[in-house]
Amino acid sequence: MANNQPLEFEKPIAELEKKIEELMAFSTDSIDLKDEVAKLQQKVEEMRQDVFVNLSRWQTAQIARHINRPFTLDYLNLIFTDFVELHGDRNFGDDHAIVGGLARLDSEPVMVIGHQKGRDTKEKVFRNFGMPNPEGYRKALRLMQMAEQFKLPIITFVDTPGAFPGIGAEERGQAEAIARNLREMAALTVPIIVVITGEGGSGGALAIAVGDRIMMLEYSVYAVISPEGCAAILWSDGTKGAQAAEALKLTARDIKGLEVIDEIVKEPVGGAHNDHEAMAKALHEALSRNLNELRKIPAEQLVEERYQKFRKMSRFVE
């Protein structure tokens, strides 16, 4: 997918790409510009490599939020087959910020659940900007309990700025819904694979992120709060997001170093927003490999290892 909304640090690359398109359109049988185009294409690749090797944490957070980044439904179309979406929490309603249902990965049935954002204004509002209400987490839990009943592996895609903080959400038990999911996911006897695909925001992410294998895409982020929110608390200035991002250490490399995740899935050069198909192919391989490993582990051992995995994340220094 072409990046038609370049970020500030991508603009020099976008300008060169536009120049290449103009040259290609101007090229005819009598005017051969192939050599010039090839040189510019090589320069674009070199620039892209250089920019994406030296990203700051703030720039990585911007990529994680990119409007063209693949969302859960994109991965469902590119990686899985026979997807059947299941709706509602059987209590209050259907939350469109979380999608889920039955699908097949390499012909094997699985339960897939994930946050869903929108690209245009109408879809953003419909999906509540990827911020679930309690009924979203209760829907996710219902689907996970169904997976447990039918012994289906669970795959979750995490991409949310956080749980919706509205009054209605609080009245309907937002905190309780998140806490219940944490408890219930810890005890499920089926394999659980979690993928942070974009933003992993606080409890809104954690509510579907307790798993046996936790992966992050190379340019995704995972943190207890957004950089802007952190800046507003620490310095009473939400514009200091770049400074806060450095303090939060929220990139995949940071989180892997803290042993919170198991694997970083490399993105195509230029980020997943530039090539959905290549990103899906890399993620498909990682999902298949990890699921094959987890299927060999007995249920009791799986639960115990998951418990120990999260216990080890709690550390203190005197």
Backbone bond lengths (Angstrom), bond angles and torsions (degrees), N, CA, C in turn:
res aa  C-N    CA-C-N  psi(-1)  N-CA   C-N-CA  omega(-1)  CA-C   N-CA-C  phi
1 M - - - 1.470 - - 1.516 109.27 -
2 A 1.303 116.35 129.56 1.464 120.22 179.99 1.522 110.27 -70.68
3 N 1.320 114.86 145.03 1.464 120.67 178.33 1.520 108.67 -89.00
4 N 1.344 117.44 96.90 1.461 120.42 -178.87 1.517 112.69 -93.52
5 Q 1.330 117.41 4.69 1.455 121.54 175.66 1.526 108.47 -132.34
6 P 1.340 117.78 74.35 1.467 120.24 -175.86 1.518 112.40 -65.88
7 L 1.327 115.66 143.72 1.449 121.19 173.09 1.528 108.13 -75.78
8 E 1.327 116.55 166.84 1.468 120.84 -174.18 1.531 111.59 -53.47
9 F 1.346 116.57 -44.77 1.463 119.01 -176.57 1.535 112.25 -79.19
10 E 1.336 117.43 -6.25 1.468 121.34 176.62 1.536 112.42 -95.05
11 K 1.327 117.20 -10.08 1.470 120.72 -173.01 1.528 114.36 -60.21
12 P 1.352 119.79 -40.59 1.468 118.12 176.75 1.534 112.38 -60.14
13 I 1.331 116.14 -35.69 1.471 120.62 177.68 1.524 109.64 -67.46
14 A 1.344 116.09 -44.25 1.470 121.05 -179.35 1.528 111.39 -62.32
15 E 1.328 116.49 -37.07 1.471 120.41 179.11 1.529 111.36 -65.17
16 L 1.335 116.13 -40.93 1.462 119.92 177.47 1.530 111.44 -66.01
17 E 1.346 115.79 -39.58 1.463 119.98 178.77 1.529 110.75 -63.42
18 K 1.332 115.57 -37.38 1.465 119.68 177.66 1.530 110.60 -65.50
19 K 1.332 115.92 -39.18 1.464 120.34 178.74 1.530 110.83 -64.46
20 I 1.338 115.63 -37.89 1.468 120.31 177.51 1.528 110.49 -62.38
21 E 1.333 116.39 -44.28 1.471 120.93 178.77 1.531 110.89 -60.49
22 E 1.335 115.67 -40.80 1.472 119.68 179.81 1.521 111.11 -65.23
23 L 1.320 116.54 -41.39 1.463 120.63 179.17 1.528 111.24 -65.50
24 M 1.337 115.53 -40.68 1.463 119.56 -179.89 1.531 110.96 -65.70
25 A 1.325 115.79 -36.16 1.463 119.99 178.67 1.527 111.06 -70.29
26 F 1.321 116.60 -31.07 1.466 121.78 -178.14 1.534 111.73 -81.58
27 S 1.339 115.19 -22.54 1.466 120.46 -176.71 1.532 111.45 -67.80
28 T 1.323 116.29 134.09 1.471 122.11 177.47 1.529 108.37 -135.64
29 D 1.334 115.99 -177.97 1.464 120.14 177.92 1.526 111.73 -61.24
30 S 1.327 115.71 -34.89 1.463 119.92 -178.16 1.531 112.81 -87.14
31 I 1.337 116.42 -20.04 1.470 120.92 178.91 1.525 108.05 -120.47
32 D 1.308 116.82 98.71 1.463 121.87 -176.54 1.540 109.76 -93.78
33 L 1.320 114.16 111.93 1.470 119.59 -178.73 1.534 111.86 -113.07
34 K 1.332 116.73 20.36 1.472 120.43 -175.05 1.520 111.98 -61.47
35 D 1.322 117.06 -40.27 1.465 119.89 -178.87 1.526 111.37 -64.30
36 E 1.335 115.85 -43.64 1.473 120.07 178.88 1.532 110.61 -63.49
37 V 1.336 115.68 -42.45 1.468 120.09 179.38 1.527 110.50 -63.10
38 A 1.328 116.58 -43.61 1.469 120.95 -179.94 1.526 111.43 -61.14
39 K 1.336 116.18 -41.66 1.464 120.39 179.21 1.534 111.14 -63.48
40 L 1.349 115.58 -42.43 1.467 119.76 179.40 1.524 111.26 -67.02
41 Q 1.337 116.63 -39.02 1.467 120.41 178.56 1.523 110.75 -63.15
42 Q 1.335 116.33 -39.74 1.461 120.54 176.54 1.522 110.78 -63.43
43 K 1.335 115.97 -40.59 1.468 120.79 179.14 1.532 110.83 -65.02
44 V 1.343 116.59 -39.51 1.469 120.88 177.83 1.527 110.37 -60.30
45 E 1.328 116.68 -45.64 1.464 120.37 -179.63 1.524 111.18 -63.51
46 E 1.313 116.61 -40.36 1.467 120.30 178.89 1.530 110.99 -65.62
47 M 1.334 116.14 -42.09 1.473 120.36 178.60 1.521 110.68 -63.52
48 R 1.335 115.46 -43.30 1.468 119.88 -178.61 1.530 110.68 -63.91
49 Q 1.327 116.32 -43.20 1.462 120.34 177.60 1.519 110.17 -59.15
50 D 1.322 116.16 -45.97 1.457 121.01 -176.86 1.524 111.81 -65.11
51 V 1.335 116.68 -43.87 1.468 121.29 -178.80 1.528 111.02 -64.46
52 F 1.333 116.89 -46.05 1.460 119.67 -172.52 1.522 113.66 -81.58
53 V 1.322 117.67 -14.05 1.466 120.42 173.34 1.526 110.07 -78.21
54 N 1.321 116.81 -27.36 1.474 121.38 -173.15 1.527 113.10 -112.90
55 L 1.311 117.56 31.58 1.465 120.38 -179.73 1.523 111.91 -68.05
56 S 1.319 116.14 139.78 1.469 120.53 170.86 1.524 107.89 -79.29
57 R 1.313 116.42 169.20 1.471 119.96 178.39 1.533 110.58 -65.30
58 W 1.308 116.79 -35.45 1.462 120.28 178.77 1.521 111.00 -66.94
59 Q 1.315 116.89 -40.82 1.460 120.53 177.33 1.532 110.80 -65.01
60 T 1.324 116.57 -37.87 1.469 120.39 176.81 1.526 110.43 -62.51
61 A 1.339 116.54 -40.91 1.470 120.26 177.62 1.524 110.98 -62.40
62 Q 1.322 117.22 -37.07 1.466 120.73 178.06 1.528 111.20 -66.01
63 I 1.332 116.86 -39.17 1.459 120.25 177.20 1.532 110.15 -65.96
64 A 1.331 116.71 -41.20 1.468 121.13 179.89 1.528 111.54 -58.70
65 R 1.335 116.62 -27.47 1.467 121.57 -178.56 1.528 113.06 -97.17
66 H 1.331 117.30 1.45 1.465 120.45 -172.33 1.532 111.31 -55.14
67 I 1.312 115.75 135.88 1.462 121.71 -175.47 1.528 112.67 -63.99
68 N 1.342 116.98 -24.99 1.463 120.65 -179.65 1.520 113.31 -94.27
69 R 1.318 116.56 1.88 1.467 119.51 179.08 1.530 109.84 -64.92
70 P 1.330 118.85 142.32 1.480 119.31 179.89 1.525 111.53 -61.98
71 F 1.323 115.40 137.17 1.460 121.89 176.02 1.530 109.32 -104.11
72 T 1.318 116.46 179.27 1.466 120.94 -176.20 1.528 112.42 -54.54
73 L 1.330 117.67 -46.58 1.467 119.94 -178.14 1.526 111.65 -65.27
74 D 1.340 117.49 -29.92 1.466 120.24 175.44 1.528 110.30 -64.88
75 Y 1.341 116.19 -45.07 1.463 119.70 179.16 1.526 111.17 -66.51
76 L 1.317 116.44 -35.48 1.468 119.37 177.59 1.524 111.17 -61.73
77 N 1.325 116.43 -37.15 1.468 120.53 178.94 1.520 112.59 -74.31
78 L 1.348 116.93 -33.14 1.457 120.78 -172.90 1.520 114.41 -92.62
79 I 1.327 117.83 -25.60 1.468 121.23 -174.15 1.519 112.95 -109.80
80 F 1.328 115.98 -38.26 1.469 120.63 -172.31 1.530 111.36 -104.39
81 T 1.312 114.65 166.10 1.467 120.91 174.39 1.522 109.13 -127.80
82 D 1.329 115.23 162.73 1.486 122.39 173.53 1.525 112.91 56.28
83 F 1.333 117.26 38.24 1.465 119.41 -179.61 1.523 110.64 -71.22
84 V 1.336 114.95 130.64 1.463 122.18 175.05 1.523 107.13 -123.24
85 E 1.335 116.73 110.42 1.458 119.72 -177.47 1.528 110.41 -75.36
86 L 1.333 115.17 139.23 1.463 122.65 177.94 1.528 107.68 -115.08
87 H 1.318 116.37 137.84 1.461 121.17 -171.05 1.532 112.46 -117.31
88 G 1.319 115.24 154.11 1.464 121.88 166.33 1.519 115.45 82.60
89 D 1.351 114.73 153.90 1.462 121.12 178.32 1.526 112.11 -101.61
90 R 1.347 116.69 2.14 1.490 123.09 -178.87 1.533 111.51 60.91
91 N 1.328 115.03 27.06 1.462 119.13 -179.67 1.525 111.22 -141.09
92 F 1.345 116.26 -53.17 1.467 119.70 -177.19 1.524 112.79 -121.13
93 G 1.339 116.82 -48.92 1.455 118.64 -176.87 1.517 111.93 177.08
94 D 1.325 115.32 -168.95 1.457 121.43 -179.98 1.529 109.03 -107.32
95 D 1.314 116.57 121.55 1.456 121.93 -179.90 1.527 108.65 -93.52
96 H 1.337 116.65 119.00 1.467 120.91 -176.41 1.525 113.06 -79.53
97 A 1.341 117.63 -6.83 1.464 120.17 178.19 1.532 111.73 -78.85
98 I 1.324 116.50 -13.87 1.465 121.28 174.17 1.518 108.27 -125.36
99 V 1.331 115.91 128.80 1.462 121.36 175.90 1.522 108.03 -115.82
100 G 1.310 115.53 153.19 1.457 118.47 178.85 1.510 111.50 -170.66
101 G 1.305 114.54 163.34 1.452 119.16 178.16 1.513 111.85 165.19
102 L 1.325 114.47 -173.19 1.459 122.08 -178.97 1.525 110.23 -84.81
103 A 1.326 115.51 142.27 1.461 120.33 177.79 1.522 108.18 -155.04
104 R 1.322 115.38 177.14 1.464 120.31 176.32 1.528 109.46 -121.09
105 L 1.317 114.90 134.39 1.461 121.94 172.44 1.522 106.65 -114.44
106 D 1.307 116.61 115.44 1.472 121.08 -175.98 1.529 110.50 54.01
107 S 1.332 116.14 43.16 1.476 124.41 177.32 1.524 114.02 74.50
108 E 1.360 117.57 -2.84 1.460 120.41 179.14 1.525 110.37 -98.18
109 P 1.346 117.75 134.65 1.473 119.80 -178.67 1.525 112.70 -68.92
110 V 1.326 116.07 137.65 1.460 122.66 177.50 1.525 108.67 -142.40
111 M 1.323 115.96 164.81 1.463 121.80 171.74 1.520 107.62 -106.22
112 V 1.327 116.77 124.53 1.462 121.48 -178.58 1.529 109.37 -114.92
113 I 1.322 116.38 131.30 1.467 122.49 -178.89 1.525 108.27 -136.31
114 G 1.320 117.93 138.63 1.456 118.24 178.24 1.514 114.22 -165.26
115 H 1.327 115.18 159.63 1.458 120.24 172.91 1.522 109.33 -70.65
116 Q 1.324 116.16 148.80 1.463 120.55 178.80 1.520 109.62 -132.51
117 K 1.322 116.10 120.32 1.463 122.07 174.82 1.528 109.15 -97.26
118 G 1.317 115.99 178.96 1.454 121.01 177.47 1.517 111.10 -121.36
119 R 1.343 116.41 162.15 1.460 119.98 -179.53 1.530 112.27 -104.09
120 D 1.329 117.86 -44.08 1.465 118.32 176.39 1.531 108.98 -98.26
121 T 1.322 115.94 172.25 1.471 120.45 -174.22 1.525 112.34 -58.31
122 K 1.318 116.13 -44.34 1.467 119.87 -178.16 1.525 111.51 -61.28
123 E 1.334 115.71 -44.54 1.469 119.47 -178.80 1.525 111.45 -71.25
124 K 1.326 117.15 -35.43 1.467 120.00 177.51 1.526 110.79 -59.62
125 V 1.332 115.57 -44.59 1.471 120.20 179.37 1.527 109.78 -66.17
126 F 1.338 116.64 -43.19 1.471 121.14 179.78 1.530 111.10 -59.70
127 R 1.326 115.97 -39.28 1.477 120.79 -178.73 1.534 111.77 -91.10
128 N 1.313 117.19 3.78 1.467 122.39 -179.48 1.530 111.31 53.93
129 F 1.348 115.10 38.73 1.457 121.99 177.84 1.536 112.69 56.87
130 G 1.339 115.79 26.59 1.466 119.80 178.47 1.515 114.13 76.15
131 M 1.346 117.20 16.73 1.467 121.04 -179.35 1.533 109.58 -106.68
132 P 1.331 118.24 106.22 1.465 120.59 -175.75 1.526 113.82 -72.97
133 N 1.322 113.90 150.44 1.457 123.13 167.30 1.532 108.01 -90.36
134 P 1.330 118.63 174.52 1.471 119.94 -179.87 1.527 113.11 -56.23
135 E 1.338 116.21 -35.81 1.468 118.88 -179.26 1.525 111.89 -65.17
136 G 1.337 117.08 -24.16 1.460 120.22 175.27 1.518 110.85 -67.56
137 Y 1.322 116.47 -45.49 1.457 120.62 179.27 1.523 111.34 -69.65
138 R 1.320 116.40 -32.75 1.474 119.24 177.01 1.522 111.15 -72.06
139 K 1.331 116.62 -32.87 1.472 119.71 172.95 1.522 109.43 -63.70
140 A 1.332 116.01 -46.22 1.462 120.12 179.24 1.521 111.04 -58.59
141 L 1.333 116.39 -42.65 1.461 120.44 179.56 1.526 111.13 -64.50
142 R 1.328 116.55 -40.65 1.470 120.30 178.20 1.521 110.60 -59.65
143 L 1.321 116.75 -41.98 1.464 120.57 179.88 1.528 111.25 -69.75
144 M 1.320 116.80 -36.03 1.464 119.30 177.67 1.528 111.09 -67.99
145 Q 1.327 116.73 -37.99 1.466 119.98 176.56 1.529 111.02 -66.16
146 M 1.316 116.70 -34.30 1.464 120.73 175.56 1.526 109.86 -65.55
147 A 1.332 115.90 -42.40 1.464 120.55 177.76 1.526 110.83 -61.32
148 E 1.313 116.12 -40.78 1.467 121.00 177.07 1.528 110.75 -61.07
149 Q 1.319 115.77 -43.76 1.469 120.56 -178.60 1.536 111.77 -61.89
150 F 1.341 115.76 -39.22 1.464 119.78 -176.44 1.532 112.65 -101.97
151 K 1.338 116.58 12.72 1.470 122.62 176.16 1.529 112.56 56.52
152 L 1.331 115.61 45.66 1.462 120.94 179.64 1.532 110.16 -103.93
153 P 1.327 117.97 134.74 1.469 119.73 173.46 1.524 110.39 -61.27
154 I 1.336 115.43 152.03 1.466 121.85 -179.35 1.527 109.10 -114.80
155 I 1.327 115.86 132.54 1.458 121.78 175.23 1.522 107.50 -123.42
156 T 1.337 116.97 126.28 1.461 119.63 179.59 1.529 110.38 -120.02
157 F 1.333 115.15 143.89 1.462 122.64 176.69 1.529 108.00 -114.59
158 V 1.314 115.94 120.39 1.462 121.61 -175.09 1.528 109.68 -103.84
159 D 1.326 115.97 123.48 1.469 120.90 178.00 1.520 109.21 -161.43
160 T 1.322 116.33 83.10 1.466 121.08 -177.46 1.524 110.74 -147.99
161 P 1.337 117.49 142.84 1.464 118.89 172.76 1.526 111.57 -71.33
162 G 1.346 116.72 -15.56 1.462 121.77 179.08 1.518 111.19 148.78
163 A 1.303 116.65 170.75 1.463 121.35 176.24 1.530 109.18 -66.89
164 F 1.335 116.58 148.09 1.460 120.54 -178.16 1.528 110.32 -66.28
165 P 1.353 118.16 126.47 1.466 121.13 -175.20 1.525 114.32 -94.32
166 G 1.318 118.21 23.39 1.461 120.69 -177.32 1.526 113.27 -72.35
167 I 1.337 115.29 162.44 1.469 121.31 -178.80 1.528 110.41 -60.83
168 G 1.341 116.66 -44.40 1.466 120.25 179.70 1.516 111.88 -59.69
169 A 1.316 116.28 -40.40 1.467 120.60 179.32 1.528 110.26 -63.18
170 E 1.321 116.51 -42.14 1.461 119.70 178.63 1.531 110.97 -66.44
171 E 1.317 116.19 -40.67 1.473 119.79 179.94 1.524 111.74 -63.95
172 R 1.324 116.27 -31.95 1.469 119.32 -178.97 1.530 112.36 -91.06
173 G 1.328 118.09 7.46 1.456 121.01 171.22 1.511 115.58 90.59
174 Q 1.329 117.11 50.92 1.463 120.47 -178.72 1.535 112.00 -58.99
175 A 1.318 116.66 -50.18 1.468 120.61 -177.33 1.522 111.20 -63.14
176 E 1.336 115.86 -41.16 1.477 119.68 -179.85 1.513 110.90 -64.43
177 A 1.331 117.37 -39.83 1.466 121.41 -179.30 1.528 110.72 -63.89
178 I 1.329 116.58 -41.96 1.465 120.44 178.64 1.526 110.15 -66.44
179 A 1.334 116.77 -47.01 1.468 120.97 -178.64 1.533 111.43 -61.16
180 R 1.313 116.87 -40.42 1.470 120.62 179.71 1.530 110.52 -63.29
181 N 1.336 116.03 -41.33 1.463 118.87 179.04 1.529 111.59 -62.59
182 L 1.328 116.71 -41.19 1.459 120.09 177.99 1.523 110.63 -58.79
183 R 1.314 116.09 -45.61 1.467 120.53 -178.63 1.516 111.73 -66.42
184 E 1.323 116.06 -46.54 1.460 120.01 -176.08 1.524 112.20 -69.02
185 M 1.326 117.90 -40.10 1.463 120.42 179.76 1.525 111.32 -63.97
186 A 1.333 116.62 -34.65 1.459 120.48 -179.38 1.523 111.81 -62.35
187 A 1.339 116.92 -26.31 1.469 120.81 -174.05 1.526 114.33 -103.26
188 L 1.308 118.65 -3.39 1.464 120.52 -179.19 1.531 110.33 -64.52
189 T 1.324 117.05 142.19 1.464 121.08 -175.46 1.526 112.79 -97.52
190 V 1.322 117.78 4.96 1.470 121.07 178.16 1.529 109.30 -101.82
191 P 1.326 117.78 155.61 1.465 119.89 178.41 1.529 111.61 -61.75
192 I 1.334 116.03 139.93 1.468 121.59 177.57 1.519 108.77 -127.76
193 I 1.333 116.30 123.65 1.464 121.79 174.79 1.525 108.19 -114.92
194 V 1.328 115.85 129.69 1.461 122.54 -178.96 1.524 108.38 -114.10
195 V 1.332 116.68 134.44 1.463 120.94 176.40 1.528 109.39 -125.89
196 I 1.325 116.99 119.50 1.462 120.79 172.47 1.529 105.59 -83.65
197 T 1.317 117.49 108.51 1.466 121.03 -173.66 1.528 112.88 -96.39
198 G 1.334 117.19 -24.64 1.463 121.24 -178.62 1.518 109.44 -143.07
199 E 1.326 115.80 -102.75 1.465 120.99 176.70 1.524 110.27 -93.89
200 G 1.308 116.43 129.56 1.460 120.43 170.18 1.510 107.06 -108.56
201 G 1.320 116.85 91.76 1.454 121.74 -171.25 1.516 114.76 -100.39
202 S 1.322 117.85 103.40 1.452 125.16 167.63 1.536 113.40 53.08
203 G 1.348 116.52 -145.86 1.466 120.76 -178.59 1.508 112.82 -63.82
204 G 1.331 116.37 -25.53 1.462 119.87 178.03 1.508 111.88 -62.17
205 A 1.336 116.41 -29.04 1.463 121.89 176.03 1.523 110.39 -85.97
206 L 1.322 116.69 -45.16 1.468 121.44 -175.33 1.517 113.13 -57.39
207 A 1.322 117.35 -30.39 1.467 121.24 -175.11 1.523 113.45 -62.25
208 I 1.339 117.93 -17.35 1.471 119.62 172.95 1.530 109.96 -129.01
209 A 1.348 116.62 27.83 1.465 119.62 -172.81 1.525 114.44 -124.05
210 V 1.314 118.34 19.32 1.465 120.69 174.28 1.526 106.96 -91.64
211 G 1.326 117.09 108.80 1.457 119.16 -174.21 1.513 113.96 -145.12
212 D 1.339 114.93 172.88 1.460 122.14 177.98 1.522 111.19 -81.55
213 R 1.313 116.36 -32.60 1.459 122.62 175.04 1.518 106.94 -130.20
214 I 1.331 116.00 125.56 1.461 120.57 178.83 1.521 107.67 -118.73
215 M 1.326 116.00 121.67 1.458 121.59 -178.68 1.522 109.80 -118.74
216 M 1.318 115.51 152.72 1.459 121.61 172.94 1.514 108.99 -126.95
217 L 1.321 116.75 138.06 1.449 119.50 170.18 1.525 108.10 -69.08
218 E 1.302 115.98 152.41 1.464 122.45 -170.68 1.525 113.82 -52.96
219 Y 1.339 117.40 -39.22 1.465 120.65 -176.68 1.530 112.31 -110.34
220 S 1.316 116.45 27.61 1.463 120.16 173.20 1.526 108.68 -91.82
221 V 1.343 116.48 170.21 1.465 121.40 179.33 1.525 109.49 -134.29
222 Y 1.335 114.84 154.10 1.472 120.61 -176.78 1.524 106.88 -145.08
223 A 1.337 117.49 117.49 1.462 119.42 -174.60 1.525 111.22 -156.03
224 V 1.332 115.26 163.35 1.463 120.99 -179.71 1.520 112.03 -75.35
225 I 1.331 116.78 -16.14 1.463 121.58 -178.42 1.527 107.92 -160.68
226 S 1.309 117.35 157.53 1.464 120.49 177.04 1.524 109.43 -69.53
227 P 1.341 117.89 154.74 1.468 119.46 177.21 1.526 112.85 -56.53
228 E 1.363 116.38 -40.20 1.465 119.90 179.93 1.531 111.23 -65.22
229 G 1.345 115.97 -41.21 1.466 120.09 178.61 1.515 111.48 -65.27
230 C 1.317 115.92 -40.29 1.463 121.17 177.96 1.527 110.27 -62.64
231 A 1.339 116.12 -44.42 1.468 120.59 -179.76 1.525 111.12 -63.41
232 A 1.326 116.06 -38.55 1.471 120.00 -179.76 1.529 111.01 -64.44
233 I 1.339 116.90 -35.17 1.466 121.04 -179.93 1.528 111.03 -77.25
234 L 1.339 116.55 -47.27 1.465 119.99 -174.08 1.523 113.24 -74.75
235 W 1.342 116.34 -40.88 1.461 119.71 -172.80 1.536 113.21 -123.22
236 S 1.330 116.48 7.59 1.474 121.50 -177.41 1.520 111.34 52.77
237 D 1.332 115.36 35.30 1.464 120.84 -177.00 1.529 109.14 -149.93
238 G 1.324 115.93 98.16 1.454 121.51 -177.37 1.513 114.17 -67.21
239 T 1.344 117.27 -11.16 1.468 120.08 -179.63 1.538 111.90 -79.78
240 K 1.313 116.64 -7.70 1.472 120.14 -179.69 1.526 111.35 -91.16
241 G 1.319 115.33 38.09 1.466 120.43 -178.59 1.514 112.93 -61.28
242 A 1.328 117.02 -37.82 1.468 120.26 -178.89 1.524 110.92 -63.24
243 Q 1.331 115.79 -41.10 1.466 120.47 178.64 1.526 110.78 -66.32
244 A 1.329 116.16 -40.91 1.462 120.73 179.90 1.528 111.48 -66.84
245 A 1.330 116.68 -37.54 1.468 120.57 179.95 1.522 110.81 -59.68
246 E 1.333 116.52 -39.12 1.465 119.83 177.91 1.524 110.58 -64.65
247 A 1.319 116.92 -39.58 1.468 120.62 -178.89 1.528 111.68 -70.77
248 L 1.335 116.67 -35.02 1.466 120.98 -176.28 1.528 113.09 -72.57
249 K 1.339 117.04 -25.25 1.470 120.65 -177.44 1.531 110.29 50.77
250 L 1.330 115.21 65.16 1.461 121.11 -169.43 1.527 115.63 -104.92
251 T 1.333 118.02 3.17 1.459 119.28 -177.42 1.523 111.29 -79.87
252 A 1.325 115.70 166.84 1.468 120.79 -179.77 1.525 110.98 -58.92
253 R 1.330 116.58 -40.65 1.468 119.93 179.48 1.530 111.10 -63.84
254 D 1.344 116.18 -41.17 1.471 120.13 177.37 1.522 111.17 -61.93
255 I 1.326 115.71 -48.07 1.462 120.73 -174.74 1.521 111.22 -68.32
256 K 1.334 116.59 -34.96 1.471 119.84 175.52 1.516 110.09 -64.80
257 G 1.325 116.75 -39.33 1.453 120.99 177.57 1.519 112.99 -63.11
258 L 1.321 116.42 -29.71 1.464 121.83 177.63 1.529 112.36 -84.61
259 E 1.340 116.53 -1.64 1.469 123.83 178.41 1.527 112.93 63.21
260 V 1.328 116.03 30.54 1.462 120.57 175.81 1.530 110.34 -86.39
261 I 1.343 116.03 -27.91 1.462 120.47 177.97 1.528 109.67 -119.13
262 D 1.330 115.48 165.63 1.462 120.92 -176.69 1.520 113.56 -100.78
263 E 1.329 117.01 -26.90 1.461 118.95 -170.91 1.524 110.88 -155.54
264 I 1.322 115.39 144.80 1.465 121.93 172.23 1.524 107.71 -107.14
265 V 1.320 116.73 125.42 1.467 121.23 177.92 1.521 108.01 -93.76
266 K 1.307 115.74 117.21 1.465 121.11 -176.04 1.526 110.59 -65.92
267 E 1.331 115.72 138.27 1.463 121.54 178.75 1.527 110.35 -96.37
268 P 1.335 117.40 159.56 1.465 120.03 174.17 1.527 109.77 -59.31
269 V 1.329 116.82 153.84 1.466 120.09 177.09 1.531 108.48 -57.94
270 G 1.325 116.25 126.52 1.458 119.63 -177.14 1.515 113.08 97.31
271 G 1.341 117.57 -3.44 1.461 120.92 175.93 1.521 114.34 93.59
272 A 1.324 115.52 158.87 1.467 121.97 -178.44 1.521 112.42 -61.02
273 H 1.342 116.97 -27.53 1.468 119.71 -178.34 1.521 112.45 -68.11
274 N 1.323 117.12 -15.58 1.461 121.04 178.87 1.521 113.27 -93.04
275 D 1.320 117.74 -17.06 1.465 120.26 -176.87 1.528 110.39 -155.39
276 H 1.327 115.97 86.33 1.459 121.03 -178.82 1.523 111.74 -60.73
277 E 1.333 116.45 -42.18 1.463 120.28 -174.67 1.531 111.29 -64.93
278 A 1.322 116.99 -44.25 1.465 120.27 179.54 1.526 110.97 -64.89
279 M 1.352 116.46 -38.72 1.455 119.94 178.17 1.522 110.82 -65.09
280 A 1.313 116.34 -43.51 1.466 120.99 179.74 1.526 110.86 -62.54
281 K 1.319 117.06 -38.82 1.470 121.11 179.74 1.527 110.95 -63.12
282 A 1.342 116.69 -44.70 1.466 121.21 179.57 1.526 110.90 -65.54
283 L 1.326 116.04 -41.28 1.462 120.35 -179.51 1.527 111.17 -69.57
284 H 1.322 116.76 -37.61 1.472 121.56 177.03 1.528 110.12 -57.15
285 E 1.317 115.79 -45.42 1.466 120.16 -179.79 1.521 110.88 -61.72
286 A 1.334 116.33 -44.59 1.465 120.95 -178.70 1.529 111.58 -65.25
287 L 1.326 116.78 -41.92 1.464 121.17 179.04 1.528 110.89 -63.61
288 S 1.320 116.80 -47.17 1.466 120.98 -178.46 1.527 110.97 -62.03
289 R 1.329 115.88 -44.99 1.469 120.07 -178.93 1.520 111.89 -62.74
290 N 1.328 116.80 -47.38 1.462 120.29 -178.75 1.523 111.96 -67.52
291 L 1.327 116.86 -38.64 1.459 119.83 -179.80 1.526 110.90 -66.31
292 N 1.315 117.43 -39.17 1.468 120.69 177.35 1.524 111.30 -61.76
293 E 1.330 116.66 -37.43 1.470 120.84 177.91 1.524 111.08 -68.47
294 L 1.325 116.58 -42.91 1.468 120.67 -176.49 1.516 112.62 -70.03
295 R 1.319 117.29 -31.95 1.472 120.76 -179.87 1.535 111.82 -61.18
296 K 1.329 116.47 -25.05 1.472 120.30 -177.02 1.523 113.18 -82.42
297 I 1.337 117.14 -9.05 1.466 121.09 -176.85 1.530 110.02 -92.13
298 P 1.347 118.81 126.99 1.476 121.52 177.70 1.529 111.27 -58.36
299 A 1.327 116.26 150.41 1.466 121.90 -174.02 1.525 113.09 -55.94
300 E 1.321 118.05 -46.42 1.459 120.47 -177.94 1.533 111.23 -63.15
301 Q 1.310 115.78 -40.91 1.464 120.59 178.73 1.527 110.81 -66.59
302 L 1.328 115.73 -37.35 1.464 121.07 179.41 1.527 110.61 -60.17
303 V 1.333 116.10 -47.19 1.465 121.13 -178.95 1.529 110.82 -65.16
304 E 1.337 116.26 -42.12 1.466 120.22 -179.34 1.531 111.03 -65.41
305 E 1.328 116.95 -42.28 1.462 120.03 179.51 1.526 111.44 -66.56
306 R 1.327 116.10 -35.98 1.465 119.91 176.90 1.532 110.12 -64.35
307 Y 1.331 115.88 -43.09 1.466 121.06 178.63 1.528 110.74 -59.93
308 Q 1.324 115.81 -48.26 1.458 120.27 -178.75 1.530 111.39 -65.49
309 K 1.306 115.49 -35.61 1.473 121.10 179.23 1.531 110.99 -56.87
310 F 1.338 115.48 -46.91 1.465 118.95 -177.44 1.525 111.73 -79.85
311 R 1.322 117.69 -26.80 1.457 119.69 175.36 1.530 110.96 -64.16
312 K 1.323 116.48 -36.85 1.466 120.94 -178.00 1.528 112.38 -69.48
313 M 1.321 116.97 -17.75 1.472 119.67 -179.36 1.521 111.88 -73.96
314 S 1.333 117.57 -18.54 1.469 121.24 -178.67 1.525 109.04 -88.74
315 R 1.314 117.05 112.67 1.452 122.01 -178.52 1.531 110.77 -136.09
316 F 1.292 116.15 154.96 1.455 119.05 173.17 1.522 108.86 -141.41
317 V 1.295 115.76 154.17 1.466 121.65 -179.20 1.512 108.89 -123.22
318 E 1.303 117.11 128.54 1.466 120.37 178.90 1.528 110.65 -90.28
